[in-house]
Amino acid sequence: MMSAAIEVSGVKVAFGDHQVLRGVNCTVEQGSIVTFLGRNGCGKSTLLKIITGNLKPDEGTVSIGGRPLASYKSGELARKAAFLPQFHETPKDMTVLELAACGRYPYQHWWKGVSTRDREVVADALRRTHTYELKDRTVASLSGGERQRVWIAMALAQEPDILLLDEPTTYLDICHQLEVLELVNRLNREEGLTVVMVLHDIGQACRYSTKVCIIEDGLAARCGAPMEVLTPQSISEVFGVDADVEMRGGRPGVIINGLCSSRNV
């Protein structure tokens, strides 16, 4: 039985009178890929921000590695879990190498320079994301897919056990979306990196996840293996579309047939 990398218990959060999360419970097993799914505004990204410590819940707790999230100092947490938000900006003249090196901040001190170890870890992170050959180019000159792989390299330079990604395929064309998700899948499969993602695409979530959690009515209403959770009935009830779910190329896949007949447009 796999141990828990992250445990969320009874998490509630409201913005004004709007109760976004109403008591979320979920577990992320070590070495798994867990994807949060749900309609727009259901609280997926809010839950991820709570797990990263960027947002405090009104009630409930989060534990990482068996320890309460609140017990971590910021630098210590950054060495345990790396978070890539949906939106990020890069100075136009920053090179790939310079951006990736920013991932070493949890290990550096103002009175020390960049160490040999720092340089080795950054170079390794670039190689693992197949971006080493881009190291001298500016980040602004890269394609969307290349840029996202460099951001992941920066996260890997933190040497985390857990990678947290908020909609990592946003604004990418389908080729670059798959490129990023294949990279994430490889890091998980070959290195045992635990991954938590927020995605919109139920087909991609089904294909690349060990476990999916559908956030619905402020709760993690349906959690489990993709083929168990993403059934034609649940997809119809949650997302309002007619779909088939089947194994394709050794992985589960979702085929969207159209809107449910009960929906009017």
TIKOLNU-836433 format. One record per residue: residue number from 1; residue in one letter; y, x, z of N, C-alpha, C in turn. Coordinates in nm, 4 decimals, decimal comma. Layout:
residues N
NUM_a_Y_X_Z_Y_X_Z_Y_X_Z
...
END
This chain:
residues 265
1_m_-0,1202_0,0845_0,0000_0,0000_0,0000_0,0000_0,1246_0,0876_0,0000
2_m_0,2169_0,0580_-0,0940_0,3387_0,1371_-0,1046_0,4340_0,1065_0,0106
3_s_0,5033_0,2091_0,0595_0,6018_0,1900_0,1649_0,7319_0,1381_0,1039
4_a_0,8149_0,0788_0,1883_0,9397_0,0188_0,1416_1,0488_0,1247_0,1307
5_a_1,1115_0,1319_0,0145_1,2292_0,2170_-0,0033_1,3536_0,1449_0,0465
6_i_1,3595_0,0134_0,0201_1,4740_-0,0694_0,0600_1,4221_-0,2014_0,1138
7_e_1,4794_-0,2459_0,2238_1,4472_-0,3780_0,2777_1,5763_-0,4542_0,3023
8_v_1,5847_-0,5729_0,2457_1,7002_-0,6610_0,2628_1,6537_-0,7820_0,3425
9_s_1,7231_-0,8102_0,4511_1,6786_-0,9175_0,5406_1,7947_-1,0104_0,5779
10_g_1,7843_-1,1350_0,5373_1,8790_-1,2384_0,5788_2,0222_-1,2136_0,5403
11_v_2,0447_-1,1519_0,4238_2,1812_-1,1149_0,3844_2,2586_-1,2372_0,3343
12_k_2,3746_-1,2555_0,3975_2,4656_-1,3628_0,3582_2,6035_-1,3036_0,3312
13_v_2,6706_-1,3576_0,2302_2,8082_-1,3161_0,2038_2,8813_-1,4301_0,1347
14_a_3,0063_-1,4487_0,1739_3,0907_-1,5527_0,1149_3,2241_-1,4925_0,0771
15_f_3,2809_-1,5439_-0,0305_3,4161_-1,5090_-0,0720_3,5001_-1,6353_-0,0567
16_g_3,5792_-1,6387_0,0503_3,6514_-1,7613_0,0799_3,5534_-1,8706_0,1176
17_d_3,5633_-1,9843_0,0510_3,4740_-2,0970_0,0788_3,3468_-2,0920_-0,0050
18_h_3,3383_-1,9920_-0,0921_3,2223_-1,9849_-0,1818_3,1130_-1,8974_-0,1221
19_q_3,0015_-1,9584_-0,0875_2,8876_-1,8857_-0,0323_2,8063_-1,8287_-0,1481
20_v_2,8156_-1,6959_-0,1678_2,7487_-1,6319_-0,2812_2,6015_-1,6055_-0,2506
21_l_2,5764_-1,5450_-0,1352_2,4394_-1,5176_-0,0927_2,4144_-1,5909_0,0384
22_r_2,3011_-1,6601_0,0495_2,2800_-1,7519_0,1617_2,1606_-1,7130_0,2503
23_g_2,1231_-1,5847_0,2456_2,0102_-1,5413_0,3275_1,9042_-1,4740_0,2439
24_v_1,9449_-1,3716_0,1696_1,8543_-1,3040_0,0776_1,7579_-1,2128_0,1531
25_n_1,6303_-1,2251_0,1181_1,5264_-1,1366_0,1685_1,4527_-1,0765_0,0496
26_c_1,4420_-0,9457_0,0446_1,3623_-0,8825_-0,0605_1,3290_-0,7400_-0,0201
27_t_1,2219_-0,6896_-0,0796_1,1752_-0,5540_-0,0518_1,1601_-0,4783_-0,1825
28_v_1,2086_-0,3542_-0,1839_1,1912_-0,2650_-0,2985_1,0907_-0,1581_-0,2573
29_e_0,9746_-0,1600_-0,3204_0,8707_-0,0638_-0,2851_0,9043_0,0739_-0,3419
30_q_0,8683_0,1760_-0,2682_0,8907_0,3124_-0,3135_0,8181_0,3371_-0,4454
31_g_0,8900_0,3981_-0,5410_0,8308_0,4301_-0,6697_0,8259_0,3152_-0,7676
32_s_0,8931_0,2063_-0,7373_0,8932_0,0891_-0,8263_1,0230_0,0792_-0,9043
33_i_1,0233_-0,0082_-1,0054_1,1462_-0,0480_-1,0745_1,1657_-0,1961_-1,0466
34_v_1,2704_-0,2291_-0,9732_1,2990_-0,3675_-0,9371_1,4273_-0,4108_-1,0062
35_t_1,4206_-0,5260_-1,0725_1,5365_-0,5772_-1,1459_1,5800_-0,7110_-1,0884
36_f_1,7117_-0,7220_-1,0613_1,7700_-0,8487_-1,0193_1,8161_-0,9250_-1,1434
37_l_1,7721_-1,0490_-1,1535_1,8078_-1,1365_-1,2644_1,8724_-1,2637_-1,2114
38_g_1,9391_-1,3355_-1,3006_1,9963_-1,4644_-1,2634_2,1121_-1,4992_-1,3531
39_r_2,1587_-1,6214_-1,3392_2,2731_-1,6661_-1,4182_2,3985_-1,5878_-1,3815
40_n_2,4979_-1,5928_-1,4677_2,6266_-1,5299_-1,4383_2,6827_-1,5859_-1,3075
41_g_2,7317_-1,4962_-1,2225_2,7930_-1,5388_-1,0975_2,6957_-1,5740_-0,9869
42_c_2,5663_-1,5434_-1,0066_2,4668_-1,5817_-0,9045_2,4662_-1,4872_-0,7851
43_g_2,5284_-1,3686_-0,7986_2,5338_-1,2756_-0,6859_2,4507_-1,1499_-0,7033
44_k_2,4042_-1,1230_-0,8255_2,3218_-1,0036_-0,8504_2,3967_-0,8757_-0,8165
45_s_2,5147_-0,8603_-0,8742_2,5929_-0,7384_-0,8512_2,6436_-0,7321_-0,7079
46_t_2,6734_-0,8472_-0,6498_2,7147_-0,8511_-0,5086_2,6040_-0,7965_-0,4197
47_l_2,4805_-0,8374_-0,4461_2,3669_-0,7881_-0,3680_2,3513_-0,6377_-0,3850
48_l_2,3695_-0,5884_-0,5074_2,3572_-0,4442_-0,5304_2,4665_-0,3681_-0,4546
49_k_2,5874_-0,4218_-0,4525_2,6972_-0,3566_-0,3792_2,6692_-0,3529_-0,2294
50_i_2,6031_-0,4547_-0,1781_2,5667_-0,4555_-0,0368_2,4625_-0,3476_-0,0083
51_i_2,3657_-0,3333_-0,0995_2,2617_-0,2313_-0,0816_2,3218_-0,0909_-0,0855
52_t_2,4255_-0,0710_-0,1673_2,4879_0,0607_-0,1770_2,5841_0,0893_-0,0625
53_g_2,6157_-0,0120_0,0164_2,7107_0,0067_0,1258_2,8549_-0,0106_0,0837
54_n_2,8791_-0,0489_-0,0424_3,0158_-0,0706_-0,0896_3,0717_-0,2062_-0,0480
55_l_2,9859_-0,2922_0,0034_3,0276_-0,4236_0,0505_2,9447_-0,4573_0,1737
56_k_3,0108_-0,5039_0,2789_2,9396_-0,5390_0,4010_2,9046_-0,6876_0,3997
57_p_2,7814_-0,7209_0,4355_2,7448_-0,8626_0,4409_2,8064_-0,9308_0,5621
58_d_2,8228_-1,0614_0,5518_2,8689_-1,1375_0,6675_2,7589_-1,1468_0,7727
59_e_2,6352_-1,1551_0,7251_2,5190_-1,1566_0,8141_2,4054_-1,0839_0,7441
60_g_2,3066_-1,0413_0,8235_2,1887_-0,9784_0,7666_2,1957_-0,8263_0,7700
61_t_2,0845_-0,7640_0,7326_2,0735_-0,6190_0,7390_2,0100_-0,5624_0,6128
62_v_2,0372_-0,4340_0,5895_1,9746_-0,3579_0,4819_1,9226_-0,2283_0,5422
63_s_1,8002_-0,1930_0,5101_1,7416_-0,0655_0,5536_1,7026_0,0153_0,4315
64_i_1,7272_0,1444_0,4361_1,6877_0,2358_0,3293_1,6030_0,3461_0,3906
65_g_1,4847_0,3625_0,3369_1,3944_0,4630_0,3908_1,3582_0,4383_0,5357
66_g_1,3535_0,3102_0,5758_1,3176_0,2757_0,7126_1,4296_0,2867_0,8137
67_r_1,5505_0,3202_0,7667_1,6658_0,3338_0,8552_1,7724_0,2316_0,8199
68_p_1,8415_0,1770_0,9198_1,9512_0,0847_0,8894_2,0575_0,1529_0,8023
69_l_2,1056_0,0806_0,7041_2,2067_0,1357_0,6151_2,3285_0,1856_0,6926
70_a_2,3652_0,1135_0,7974_2,4834_0,1486_0,8761_2,4686_0,2818_0,9490
71_s_2,3463_0,3331_0,9620_2,3249_0,4584_1,0348_2,3496_0,5816_0,9482
72_y_2,3671_0,5613_0,8179_2,3894_0,6735_0,7263_2,5372_0,7101_0,7196
73_k_2,5665_0,8381_0,7223_2,6988_0,8853_0,6850_2,7075_0,8853_0,5328
74_s_2,8287_0,8816_0,4769_2,8445_0,8649_0,3320_2,7753_0,9741_0,2520
75_g_2,7922_1,0999_0,2936_2,7284_1,2094_0,2215_2,5778_1,2051_0,2309
76_e_2,5272_1,1651_0,3474_2,3835_1,1546_0,3677_2,3250_1,0437_0,2803
77_l_2,3947_0,9313_0,2719_2,3485_0,8207_0,1886_2,3491_0,8594_0,0410
78_a_2,4512_0,9366_-0,0005_2,4599_0,9798_-0,1397_2,3474_1,0744_-0,1783
79_r_2,2904_1,1427_-0,0810_2,1747_1,2285_-0,1090_2,0450_1,1484_-0,1149
80_k_2,0500_1,0268_-0,0631_1,9313_0,9398_-0,0625_1,9298_0,8448_-0,1816
81_a_2,0468_0,7909_-0,2156_2,0553_0,6908_-0,3223_2,1792_0,7164_-0,4068
82_a_2,1630_0,7114_-0,5384_2,2746_0,7298_-0,6317_2,3042_0,5963_-0,6997
83_f_2,4320_0,5617_-0,7059_2,4741_0,4324_-0,7601_2,5628_0,4521_-0,8823
84_l_2,5275_0,3840_-0,9913_2,6123_0,3813_-1,1099_2,6656_0,2396_-1,1282
85_p_2,7969_0,2198_-1,1108_2,8546_0,0867_-1,1285_2,8576_0,0463_-1,2757
86_q_2,8882_-0,0788_-1,2981_2,8927_-0,1298_-1,4356_3,0052_-0,0644_-1,5150
87_f_3,1194_-0,0426_-1,4499_3,2347_0,0148_-1,5184_3,2686_0,1503_-1,4569
88_h_3,2908_0,2493_-1,5414_3,3341_0,3797_-1,4928_3,4226_0,4453_-1,5971
89_e_3,5222_0,5185_-1,5485_3,6167_0,5860_-1,6360_3,6049_0,7367_-1,6189
90_t_3,6275_0,8084_-1,7293_3,6190_0,9535_-1,7290_3,7485_1,0108_-1,7850
91_p_3,8088_1,1109_-1,7197_3,9245_1,1775_-1,7811_3,8900_1,2248_-1,9215
92_k_3,9806_1,2018_-2,0166_3,9472_1,2243_-2,1576_3,9120_1,3696_-2,1895
93_d_3,9584_1,4648_-2,1083_3,9291_1,6050_-2,1385_3,8124_1,6608_-2,0563
94_m_3,7423_1,5762_-1,9785_3,6303_1,6230_-1,8968_3,5075_1,6467_-1,9840
95_t_3,4409_1,7598_-1,9646_3,3213_1,7893_-2,0426_3,1980_1,7276_-1,9762
96_v_3,0912_1,7229_-2,0528_2,9642_1,6710_-2,0028_2,9186_1,7503_-1,8805
97_l_2,9299_1,8822_-1,8880_2,8878_1,9673_-1,7770_2,9706_1,9383_-1,6523
98_e_3,1006_1,9216_-1,6695_3,1886_1,8949_-1,5558_3,1559_1,7599_-1,4910
99_l_3,1281_1,6590_-1,5736_3,0953_1,5276_-1,5181_2,9629_1,5323_-1,4419
100_a_2,8628_1,5936_-1,5015_2,7325_1,6036_-1,4342_2,7445_1,6792_-1,3025
101_a_2,8311_1,7802_-1,3000_2,8495_1,8604_-1,1785_2,9113_1,7792_-1,0647
102_c_2,9778_1,6687_-1,0978_3,0355_1,5838_-0,9924_2,9262_1,5265_-0,9020
103_g_2,8032_1,5205_-0,9541_2,6940_1,4696_-0,8737_2,6558_1,5589_-0,7572
104_r_2,7083_1,6794_-0,7541_2,6754_1,7713_-0,6436_2,7672_1,7548_-0,5228
105_y_2,8602_1,6587_-0,5293_2,9578_1,6473_-0,4208_2,8946_1,6248_-0,2833
106_p_2,7797_1,5561_-0,2694_2,7259_1,5384_-0,1334_2,6762_1,6687_-0,0699
107_y_2,6614_1,7725_-0,1504_2,6059_1,8990_-0,1008_2,7121_2,0082_-0,0853
108_q_2,8362_1,9773_-0,1258_2,9397_2,0803_-0,1279_3,0400_2,0615_-0,0147
109_h_3,1045_2,1710_0,0203_3,2072_2,1709_0,1239_3,3302_2,2426_0,0695
110_w_3,4461_2,2037_0,1204_3,5701_2,2569_0,0643_3,5806_2,4086_0,0812
111_w_3,5119_2,4638_0,1824_3,5238_2,6078_0,2060_3,4191_2,6887_0,1280
112_k_3,3340_2,6198_0,0526_3,2327_2,6898_-0,0262_3,2547_2,6631_-0,1743
113_g_3,2220_2,7605_-0,2575_3,2304_2,7412_-0,4008_3,1029_2,6786_-0,4542
114_v_3,0960_2,6694_-0,5878_2,9762_2,6166_-0,6529_2,8653_2,7207_-0,6399
115_s_2,7504_2,6782_-0,5918_2,6397_2,7704_-0,5673_2,5481_2,7811_-0,6884
116_t_2,4630_2,8800_-0,6855_2,3616_2,8940_-0,7901_2,2711_2,7717_-0,7920
117_r_2,2396_2,7216_-0,6742_2,1568_2,6019_-0,6636_2,2235_2,4837_-0,7316
118_d_2,3537_2,4664_-0,7111_2,4277_2,3583_-0,7765_2,4145_2,3690_-0,9286
119_r_2,4349_2,4871_-0,9822_2,4285_2,5070_-1,1268_2,2886_2,4768_-1,1805
120_e_2,1869_2,5178_-1,1060_2,0496_2,4938_-1,1492_2,0165_2,3448_-1,1508
121_v_2,0591_2,2733_-1,0480_2,0303_2,1301_-1,0386_2,1013_2,0531_-1,1491
122_v_2,2259_2,0875_-1,1769_2,3021_2,0200_-1,2828_2,2383_2,0459_-1,4190
123_a_2,2023_2,1700_-1,4463_2,1381_2,2023_-1,5739_2,0065_2,1264_-1,5885
124_d_1,9316_2,1168_-1,4796_1,8052_2,0437_-1,4826_1,8282_1,8955_-1,5085
125_a_1,9308_1,8374_-1,4455_1,9612_1,6955_-1,4662_1,9978_1,6684_-1,6115
126_l_2,0721_1,7590_-1,6725_2,1084_1,7438_-1,8136_1,9852_1,7541_-1,9030
127_r_1,8962_1,8448_-1,8704_1,7735_1,8581_-1,9512_1,6863_1,7334_-1,9374
128_r_1,6756_1,6798_-1,8171_1,5908_1,5626_-1,7941_1,6424_1,4395_-1,8671
129_t_1,7715_1,4354_-1,8934_1,8303_1,3224_-1,9662_1,8560_1,3564_-2,1132
130_h_1,8070_1,4726_-2,1561_1,8235_1,5186_-2,2949_1,9704_1,5251_-2,3370
131_t_2,0538_1,5759_-2,2474_2,1970_1,5896_-2,2772_2,2462_1,7333_-2,2588
132_y_2,1548_1,8259_-2,2347_2,1970_1,9644_-2,2098_2,2712_2,0230_-2,3292
133_e_2,2244_1,9883_-2,4498_2,2878_2,0431_-2,5701_2,4290_1,9871_-2,5904
134_l_2,4662_1,8849_-2,5129_2,5992_1,8247_-2,5226_2,6941_1,8787_-2,4162
135_k_2,6507_1,9738_-2,3372_2,7212_2,0112_-2,2141_2,8654_2,0551_-2,2349
136_d_2,8981_2,1115_-2,3513_3,0340_2,1613_-2,3746_3,1237_2,0604_-2,4457
137_r_3,0680_1,9477_-2,4824_3,1494_1,8445_-2,5473_3,2217_1,7603_-2,4434
138_t_3,3315_1,6997_-2,4831_3,3998_1,6086_-2,3911_3,3223_1,4773_-2,3855
139_v_3,3245_1,4154_-2,2696_3,2532_1,2887_-2,2535_3,3100_1,1824_-2,3474
140_a_3,4406_1,1885_-2,3699_3,5060_1,0901_-2,4564_3,4568_1,0968_-2,6005
141_s_3,4025_1,2095_-2,6417_3,3583_1,2247_-2,7811_3,2166_1,1731_-2,8050
142_l_3,1479_1,1306_-2,6996_3,0079_1,0901_-2,7114_2,9938_0,9445_-2,7528
143_s_2,8764_0,9121_-2,8036_2,8432_0,7722_-2,8301_2,8184_0,7024_-2,6967
144_g_2,8120_0,5698_-2,7017_2,7899_0,4952_-2,5783_2,6599_0,5320_-2,5104
145_g_2,5531_0,5461_-2,5883_2,4237_0,5816_-2,5316_2,4228_0,7207_-2,4726
146_e_2,4854_0,8161_-2,5420_2,4945_0,9525_-2,4901_2,5738_0,9554_-2,3605
147_r_2,6829_0,8800_-2,3595_2,7688_0,8780_-2,2404_2,6939_0,8219_-2,1196
148_q_2,6164_0,7158_-2,1418_2,5421_0,6567_-2,0308_2,4342_0,7521_-1,9790
149_r_2,3712_0,8284_-2,0678_2,2714_0,9262_-2,0249_2,3365_1,0375_-1,9425
150_v_2,4607_1,0729_-1,9770_2,5314_1,1754_-1,8994_2,5646_1,1221_-1,7603
151_w_2,6049_0,9965_-1,7507_2,6307_0,9384_-1,6194_2,5033_0,9370_-1,5351
152_i_2,3907_0,9088_-1,5990_2,2636_0,9126_-1,5263_2,2328_1,0554_-1,4831
153_a_2,2667_1,1536_-1,5686_2,2489_1,2945_-1,5298_2,3315_1,3269_-1,4061
154_m_2,4539_1,2759_-1,4009_2,5379_1,2978_-1,2832_2,4713_1,2397_-1,1588
155_a_2,4126_1,1205_-1,1733_2,3436_1,0581_-1,0611_2,2222_1,1408_-1,0196
156_l_2,1485_1,1927_-1,1164_2,0300_1,2735_-1,0849_2,0682_1,4039_-1,0159
157_a_2,1885_1,4546_-1,0454_2,2346_1,5771_-0,9799_2,2535_1,5579_-0,8295
158_q_2,2592_1,4332_-0,7844_2,2636_1,4051_-0,6404_2,1264_1,4250_-0,5755
159_e_2,0244_1,4444_-0,6576_1,8857_1,4575_-0,6099_1,8443_1,3388_-0,5234
160_p_1,8650_1,2179_-0,5743_1,8347_1,0997_-0,4939_1,6868_1,0614_-0,5023
161_d_1,6441_0,9831_-0,4058_1,5126_0,9192_-0,4125_1,5217_0,7849_-0,4828
162_i_1,6433_0,7270_-0,4810_1,6637_0,5917_-0,5330_1,7809_0,5936_-0,6309
163_l_1,7640_0,5276_-0,7448_1,8697_0,5133_-0,8451_1,9055_0,3663_-0,8557
164_l_2,0333_0,3344_-0,8348_2,0831_0,1968_-0,8366_2,1758_0,1792_-0,9554
165_l_2,1426_0,0866_-1,0455_2,2151_0,0710_-1,1708_2,2651_-0,0721_-1,1868
166_d_2,3958_-0,0883_-1,2016_2,4539_-0,2212_-1,2224_2,4798_-0,2421_-1,3714
167_e_2,3929_-0,3194_-1,4341_2,4029_-0,3509_-1,5772_2,4217_-0,2242_-1,6612
168_p_2,3245_-0,1346_-1,6609_2,3384_-0,0057_-1,7307_2,3435_-0,0145_-1,8819
169_t_2,3108_-0,1311_-1,9396_2,3108_-0,1433_-2,0860_2,4309_-0,2201_-2,1389
170_t_2,5250_-0,2550_-2,0516_2,6438_-0,3294_-2,0952_2,7213_-0,2515_-2,2015
171_y_2,7630_-0,3200_-2,3052_2,8439_-0,2656_-2,4149_2,7690_-0,1680_-2,5058
172_l_2,6379_-0,1551_-2,4881_2,5609_-0,0682_-2,5762_2,4913_-0,1514_-2,6829
173_d_2,4772_-0,0938_-2,8038_2,3983_-0,1641_-2,9049_2,2515_-0,1567_-2,8656
174_i_2,1667_-0,2345_-2,9356_2,0287_-0,2497_-2,8931_1,9531_-0,1169_-2,8916
175_c_1,9810_-0,0294_-2,9869_1,9138_0,1005_-2,9922_1,9458_0,1825_-2,8678
176_h_2,0742_0,1876_-2,8309_2,1139_0,2652_-2,7143_2,0705_0,1981_-2,5838
177_q_2,0623_0,0646_-2,5839_2,0089_-0,0042_-2,4661_1,8658_0,0415_-2,4388
178_l_1,7834_0,0401_-2,5425_1,6437_0,0800_-2,5261_1,6321_0,2284_-2,4915
179_e_1,7209_0,3084_-2,5470_1,7210_0,4520_-2,5171_1,7428_0,4758_-2,3680
180_v_1,8394_0,4043_-2,3098_1,8698_0,4191_-2,1674_1,7540_0,3669_-2,0823
181_l_1,6981_0,2523_-2,1195_1,5902_0,1941_-2,0401_1,4615_0,2758_-2,0506
182_e_1,4367_0,3355_-2,1661_1,3208_0,4241_-2,1797_1,3376_0,5483_-2,0925
183_l_1,4611_0,5975_-2,0837_1,4892_0,7119_-1,9961_1,4622_0,6749_-1,8508
184_v_1,5129_0,5613_-1,8081_1,4922_0,5157_-1,6711_1,3427_0,4986_-1,6432
185_n_1,2716_0,4403_-1,7390_1,1283_0,4191_-1,7228_1,0537_0,5526_-1,7110
186_r_1,0951_0,6507_-1,7902_1,0298_0,7818_-1,7860_1,0552_0,8514_-1,6522
187_l_1,1779_0,8438_-1,6029_1,2101_0,9054_-1,4737_1,1272_0,8421_-1,3618
188_n_1,1086_0,7120_-1,3712_1,0267_0,6427_-1,2721_0,8799_0,6817_-1,2840
189_r_0,8295_0,6826_-1,4069_0,6865_0,7074_-1,4291_0,6470_0,8517_-1,4005
190_e_0,7286_0,9456_-1,4455_0,6923_1,0869_-1,4350_0,7373_1,1512_-1,3045
191_e_0,8452_1,0995_-1,2442_0,9002_1,1635_-1,1257_0,8941_1,0767_-1,0001
192_g_0,8492_0,9520_-1,0164_0,8385_0,8635_-0,9011_0,9714_0,8141_-0,8478
193_l_1,0778_0,8216_-0,9299_1,2095_0,7764_-0,8861_1,2094_0,6249_-0,8691
194_t_1,2524_0,5782_-0,7531_1,2665_0,4344_-0,7296_1,3942_0,3857_-0,7973
195_v_1,3851_0,2749_-0,8701_1,4991_0,2246_-0,9466_1,5240_0,0781_-0,9123
196_v_1,6507_0,0450_-0,8889_1,6930_-0,0937_-0,8736_1,8016_-0,1195_-0,9768
197_m_1,7808_-0,2231_-1,0598_1,8752_-0,2524_-1,1676_1,9200_-0,3977_-1,1620
198_v_2,0399_-0,4205_-1,2100_2,0864_-0,5541_-1,2453_2,0878_-0,5614_-1,3972
199_l_2,0190_-0,6588_-1,4539_2,0174_-0,6788_-1,5990_2,0457_-0,8249_-1,6308
200_h_2,0939_-0,8486_-1,7523_2,1103_-0,9846_-1,8031_1,9954_-1,0231_-1,8945
201_d_1,9399_-0,9254_-1,9642_1,8388_-0,9517_-2,0658_1,7018_-0,9706_-2,0001
202_i_1,6487_-1,0932_-2,0035_1,5210_-1,1193_-1,9368_1,4054_-1,0510_-2,0090
203_g_1,4174_-1,0296_-2,1396_1,3141_-0,9583_-2,2135_1,3048_-0,8136_-2,1693
204_q_1,4189_-0,7487_-2,1528_1,4204_-0,6094_-2,1072_1,3722_-0,5988_-1,9627
205_a_1,4124_-0,6940_-1,8791_1,3665_-0,6943_-1,7406_1,2150_-0,7090_-1,7341
206_c_1,1614_-0,7963_-1,8159_1,0175_-0,8187_-1,8187_0,9435_-0,6929_-1,8632
207_r_0,9986_-0,6243_-1,9625_0,9316_-0,5084_-2,0221_0,9375_-0,3840_-1,9334
208_y_1,0488_-0,3649_-1,8631_1,0708_-0,2374_-1,7944_1,0592_-0,2443_-1,6424
209_s_1,0302_-0,3579_-1,5861_1,0298_-0,3703_-1,4397_0,8888_-0,3728_-1,3824
210_t_0,8752_-0,3160_-1,2634_0,7553_-0,3351_-1,1833_0,7603_-0,4718_-1,1158
211_k_0,8831_-0,5084_-1,0780_0,9043_-0,6326_-1,0038_1,0389_-0,6897_-1,0441
212_v_1,0471_-0,8215_-1,0551_1,1754_-0,8864_-1,0804_1,2057_-0,9828_-0,9663
213_c_1,3342_-0,9927_-0,9329_1,3810_-1,0886_-0,8328_1,4883_-1,1752_-0,8970
214_i_1,4618_-1,3032_-0,9060_1,5593_-1,3958_-0,9622_1,6470_-1,4481_-0,8489
215_i_1,7775_-1,4226_-0,8596_1,8728_-1,4719_-0,7600_1,9174_-1,6107_-0,8040
216_e_1,8909_-1,7074_-0,7189_1,9155_-1,8477_-0,7545_1,9594_-1,9236_-0,6297
217_d_2,0702_-1,9954_-0,6414_2,1236_-2,0714_-0,5275_2,1441_-1,9825_-0,4048
218_g_2,1862_-1,8584_-0,4285_2,2176_-1,7678_-0,3190_2,0986_-1,7051_-0,2501
219_l_1,9788_-1,7210_-0,3081_1,8574_-1,6668_-0,2494_1,7790_-1,5875_-0,3530
220_a_1,6954_-1,4955_-0,3047_1,5996_-1,4295_-0,3938_1,4820_-1,5245_-0,4068
221_a_1,4995_-1,6244_-0,4935_1,4108_-1,7401_-0,4956_1,2728_-1,7098_-0,5516
222_r_1,2674_-1,6184_-0,6481_1,1400_-1,5875_-0,7125_1,1309_-1,4366_-0,7282
223_c_1,0354_-1,3744_-0,6604_1,0179_-1,2294_-0,6675_0,8707_-1,1977_-0,6902
224_g_0,8464_-1,1016_-0,7776_0,7090_-1,0609_-0,8023_0,6964_-0,9871_-0,9330
225_a_0,5735_-0,9652_-0,9758_0,5473_-0,8982_-1,1028_0,6061_-0,9802_-1,2169
226_p_0,6555_-0,9145_-1,3230_0,7223_-0,9865_-1,4314_0,6427_-1,1039_-1,4879
227_m_0,5132_-1,0827_-1,5148_0,4330_-1,1885_-1,5754_0,4100_-1,3053_-1,4799
228_e_0,4235_-1,2801_-1,3498_0,4068_-1,3866_-1,2515_0,5348_-1,4674_-1,2333
229_v_0,6478_-1,3996_-1,2407_0,7766_-1,4641_-1,2128_0,8401_-1,5209_-1,3385
230_l_0,8356_-1,4430_-1,4469_0,9006_-1,4859_-1,5708_0,8031_-1,5660_-1,6565
231_t_0,7726_-1,6838_-1,6098_0,6876_-1,7756_-1,6841_0,7757_-1,8642_-1,7725
232_p_0,7181_-1,9259_-1,8768_0,7986_-2,0183_-1,9576_0,8677_-2,1248_-1,8735
233_q_0,7998_-2,1751_-1,7690_0,8591_-2,2794_-1,6854_0,9785_-2,2264_-1,6058
234_s_0,9627_-2,1073_-1,5425_1,0724_-2,0542_-1,4623_1,1913_-2,0156_-1,5500
235_i_1,1648_-1,9612_-1,6685_1,2734_-1,9252_-1,7601_1,3495_-2,0499_-1,8026
236_s_1,2755_-2,1574_-1,8262_1,3389_-2,2842_-1,8629_1,4238_-2,3380_-1,7485
237_e_1,3696_-2,3358_-1,6266_1,4395_-2,3928_-1,5117_1,5628_-2,3120_-1,4727
238_v_1,5532_-2,1783_-1,4795_1,6636_-2,0930_-1,4325_1,7669_-2,0696_-1,5425
239_f_1,7201_-2,0400_-1,6634_1,8118_-1,9966_-1,7692_1,8368_-2,1024_-1,8774
240_g_1,7597_-2,2093_-1,8750_1,7829_-2,3177_-1,9701_1,7435_-2,2862_-2,1124
241_v_1,6462_-2,1954_-2,1291_1,6002_-2,1629_-2,2638_1,4482_-2,1799_-2,2725
242_d_1,4025_-2,2088_-2,3927_1,2599_-2,2202_-2,4198_1,2085_-2,0826_-2,4613
243_a_1,1036_-2,0333_-2,3955_1,0557_-1,8986_-2,4223_0,9047_-1,8907_-2,4071
244_d_0,8469_-1,7903_-2,4743_0,7064_-1,7553_-2,4576_0,6994_-1,6181_-2,3925
245_v_0,5990_-1,5973_-2,3084_0,5790_-1,4687_-2,2419_0,4387_-1,4203_-2,2759
246_e_0,4298_-1,2982_-2,3274_0,3002_-1,2447_-2,3676_0,3020_-1,0922_-2,3618
247_m_0,1839_-1,0335_-2,3638_0,1726_-0,8881_-2,3675_0,1985_-0,8401_-2,5095
248_r_0,2856_-0,7377_-2,5211_0,3184_-0,6806_-2,6516_0,3215_-0,5290_-2,6382
249_g_0,2307_-0,4616_-2,7093_0,2255_-0,3160_-2,7007_0,1915_-0,2655_-2,5623
250_g_0,1102_-0,3404_-2,4890_0,0704_-0,2983_-2,3551_0,1699_-0,3317_-2,2465
251_r_0,2818_-0,3952_-2,2830_0,3822_-0,4340_-2,1846_0,4135_-0,5820_-2,2001
252_p_0,4504_-0,6492_-2,0916_0,4886_-0,7895_-2,1041_0,6190_-0,8038_-2,1816
253_g_0,6272_-0,9095_-2,2600_0,7481_-0,9330_-2,3380_0,7844_-1,0798_-2,3406
254_v_0,9120_-1,1085_-2,3610_0,9631_-1,2455_-2,3664_1,0156_-1,2733_-2,5066
255_i_0,9745_-1,3846_-2,5631_1,0245_-1,4282_-2,6929_1,1048_-1,5555_-2,6708
256_i_1,2341_-1,5500_-2,6997_1,3214_-1,6666_-2,6833_1,3136_-1,7522_-2,8084
257_n_1,2761_-1,8772_-2,7903_1,2639_-1,9697_-2,9034_1,3909_-2,0500_-2,9273
258_g_1,4715_-2,0653_-2,8242_1,5952_-2,1424_-2,8385_1,6302_-2,2095_-2,7074
259_l_1,7347_-2,2908_-2,7113_1,7731_-2,3664_-2,5926_1,6694_-2,4719_-2,5617
260_c_1,6559_-2,5032_-2,4339_1,5682_-2,6138_-2,3971_1,6205_-2,7435_-2,4574
261_s_1,5305_-2,8305_-2,4926_1,5700_-2,9551_-2,5582_1,6575_-3,0427_-2,4699
262_s_1,6502_-3,0205_-2,3388_1,7294_-3,1010_-2,2461_1,8749_-3,0586_-2,2390
263_r_1,9058_-2,9395_-2,2949_2,0434_-2,8899_-2,2916_2,1195_-2,9342_-2,4136
264_n_2,2423_-2,9758_-2,3917_2,3287_-3,0171_-2,5012_2,4319_-2,9094_-2,5285
265_v_2,4649_-2,8877_-2,6554_2,5674_-2,7894_-2,6909_2,6766_-2,8576_-2,7728
END
